[in-house]
């Protein structure tokens, strides 16, 4: 029996491993940082909304972005024969955007997704597999993060890039951002009050001109019983001159939480410093100000989860 001519050709030595994958002891630190709604909207229009659809469009839910540092202790494919090859450690640093899929006619929000709009990883297998299969916009990085959430004092991210853009600039490692904890001297009671205020501010900052649908309420309620985070991605491949896309699609990939080992709000305050890098201009990408700002709702969670494959929502070929 001949092989399907449209099937994926797996080269020997290719790090592509078929999803779903299982992730064990994923230690995530999260920080909400303020961007600019109009700039985030432009980013969404240039990526997700660039794939034509007659029925839906995508809209950011907030001017706030979620910045996460996640150390995944053990990751492996769940599919034979790849599940027998071994496992690897992976660290992801991601800027997430909360996104709504909106019906063009009714303006109802039909589904909520998290868009990993900027993502860096620490090993080449994670980078190649993520870009090729899911469409993650991944880069290699160097990073600093704590090994214990009780001492979550310092985080840092560096990228190998040109800085500044100039014909005489040689590529080198440059620091994009740091996060440092500082004590605010607040009592436990005051910390609880501040969390409530920050939650209210995040909700108030969310978009108000879309309608909540029954489908969205159903999604929210099912998520309480079966914790899941739907990721949405802009997947594309260029032609040989990077002029045109030979494939372009909006895809989604569910992350299903299997077990939560620990969850906690981080004590004290966190100062996030964004440095100006010409290749990664967070101010132009998301409207995140260059310089310092205080993060909101810093949290820690340690969990096991499964990452499914990427399902097409909209394709330029459809």
N, C-alpha and C positions, 0 to 999 in steps of 0.2 A: 504494500500500500504506500503510495507516494505521499510525501509531506505536503501539507498545505502551502502553496506558493507564497501566501501572504504571512506565513508564520515568522516570528522573530528568529534571526540566525544568531545563535549563541556561540561566540568565539571561545576557544579554549583560553583560559587565563583572564577572561572577561569578568570583572567583579559584579556584574549584574546578577542579583539573586531575586527570585520571584517573591512578591508579596502574597499573602500578608506576612508581617514580621511580628515577633513578640519582643517586648522591651521589659527588662526586669530592673527594678531599683532605679527608676528615673527620678533623680533629685532635681526638682525645678525650683528656681528662685524667680519671682515675678515682680515687676515694678511698672506701674502705670505712669507714663510721661506724656506731657501735653504737646500736641502738634497743632496744625492749623487745618480746619475742616475743608476749606477751599483747595488747599494744596493736596490733601489726601484724596479729595474728590477727583482732582486732575490725574493723580497717580492711578486711581481705579479706572478712569475713563481711558487712559493710555494703555492699560493692560486688559483687565477683565472685560470692559465694555468695548474693546476694539474688535472682539469677535462678534459679528452681527447676530442679533436675535430679534425675531418678530414679536416675541411674547414678553420677555423679561429684560430687566437691566439690574445692575448692581450698584449699591449705594452704601457709603460708609455710615456707620451708626453713631460715631462719636469723633470728636477732635482728639481724643486720647488714644495713644498707642500702648500696647503691652510689650515691654522689653523683658525677655526671659533668658536666663542661663540654665541649661539643663544638662546634667551629667547622667548619661544612661550607662549603667554598669555593664549590662549584658544584653546584646541585641543579636538576633539571628532570624533567618527565614523559617517559616513554619511549613514550607513546601519541599517535598522530596525532589531531587536528591540534595538540594541546597541546605536543608536542615541538618544534614549529616556532615557538612564541611567544617563547622566550627562556629564561634561567636566572636564578637568584637565589642570594644568599648567605643562610645561615641559621645561627643559633647556638641550641643547645638546652642548658638546664641542667635535669637530671633527677635525681629520686630513684627508683632502681630497687629493686624487691623480687623476690628469687628465689622462684618459686612452683612447687609441684607440683600436677598434676592427679591426684587420687587416686580409685581405684575404691572406691565405698561399701561393697561387700561384702567384697572381699579386703583392703582397705586398702593395695593396691599402688600405688606411684607410677607412673603411666603415661607422664607427659611432664613435662618441666621447661620453664618459661617465665620470661621477665623481664617484670615488670609496671612500666611507667612511671607510678607512682602519683602523682607530682607533676612537672609539666613546665612550663617557661617558655621563651618564644622571643622573638626580637628584631624580628620583622616581622609585619604583619597578615595577609599572604597565607599564611604558614606557620601562623598561629593558626587562621584560618578553614578552610583546607583540612584541617588536622589534626583539628580538632573535628568538622567536617561529615562527612568521609569515614571516618576511622579511629576517631574517638571519643576522641582524646587530650584529657586534661583540661588544656588549655593556657591560659597567661596571658602577657601581654606583660611584658617586663622591661627593665631596664638592668643592665649587667654589666661586669665587668673580668676579663680573662683574658690570659695571655701570648701573644705572637706567635711565640715560640721556646721549645721544650721545655727547652732548656739554661738558660733564665732563667725557669723556672716558679716565680716567687716569690710572686705575689699573685693572688688570685681574689676576686670580690665579686659579690653578687646583690642587686638592689633591686627592689621591686614598688610599684606605685601602688595604695594601699589606705587604709582608715580605720585610724588608730592614734593613740590607743586607740579602741575602740568607745565612742562617746558621741554623743548627738544634736547636739552642737556641734562635732564633729570634721569638718574639711574633708579630702577625699581629697588625698593627697600621696604623694611618693616616700619609701619607708622601706627601710633596709637589712635584709635577712633574714639573710644569712650572709656570712662571709668565710673565706678559707683563706690561711694564710701559712706560708711555708717557714722553718724555722730549722735551723741546723746543730747536729747532735748530736755532732760530733767523732769519729764511728765510722770505723774502717778499713773497707776494702772487704770484708775477710773477715768482720768483725762484721756488716756490712750484710747479707751473704748469709745468715748465721746467723739474723738477725732476720726476714728474709723467710720462711725456713723455719718459724720459730716462729709467725709471723702466719698463714701458710697452715694450720698445724696448729690454731691457735685458731679460725679460721673454720670449719674442718671439724668441730671438736669442738662448736662452737656451733650446728651444724645440727640439724634435728629428727631424732629417733631412732625415732619410733613409726610410721613408714611403711616398707613393704617395697619393695625394688628389684625391678622387673619386667624380663623379657626385653626388652620394648619400650623401657624406659629405657636399658638397656645398648646396644641397637641405635641409639638416638638419639645417645648419647654417641659411639659409634664412628664413625657417619656424619658427625658434626660435626668429627672430626679430619681426615677426607678432604675434606669440603666444608663449610668454616666457615660457620656460620649461627647467628643468635640469634633464637629465636622470641619475639616480643612478644605479650603477652596484654593485652587492654584491656576495660574496662567502658564500653560505649557506651550512652548513653541520651539521649532527647529529652523535655522536659517538655511538658505541656499549657499552655494559655494563661494559667493561674494558678500554674503550677509546683507544683501539688498532686499530680498523677499523671504517670507516664511513659507517653507514647503509644508509645514504643518502648524496649525495654531488652534488651540482649544481652551475652554474653561473646564476644568476637571475638579472633582471633589474626592476626598479620601477620609473616611471616618476613622477616628481614634477611639477605641473602646477601652475604657478603664476597667481592668480586671480586679485590682486590689489597691487600696490606699493604705500605706503603712503609717504615714504621718502627715498631718496638715496643721499649719500654724501661721498666724500673722507675725511678722518680724518686728521686734521691739525697736524703739527709737526712730530716728529719721534717716533717710538716705539721700545723699546729694549726687545727682547724675551730672557728669560733665561730658559734653559732646564737643569733640575737636573738629575743626574744619579740614576735611580731606577732599581734594578736588574730585576724586573718583567715587566717593561715597558722600555726597552732600545731603545730609539729613535735613537741612533747612529747605533745600529745593525738592527733595523727595517727599517729605512728610510734613514740612513746616515745623519741624522740631528745632527750637532755637539753638544756635551755637553758643556754647558756654554752659552755665550751671543752672540747674533747677532741682527742686525737691520732688522726689517721687511720691506717688500716692499708693496707698494700700499695698505695701511690700509684703509678700507672702512666701511661704515655703510649702512644698508638697513633695512627698516621696511616694511613688506609685509604680505599679506594673500596668502596662497597657499593650494592646495589639494595634498595629497600624495596617489598615487594609490597603489594597491597591487603589489606583486612581480611576474613577468612573467619569466618562464624558458627560458633561451637562450641555455644552454648546461646542460645536466644531465648525471651523471654516470649511471643512470638507463635506459637511452634512447638507 
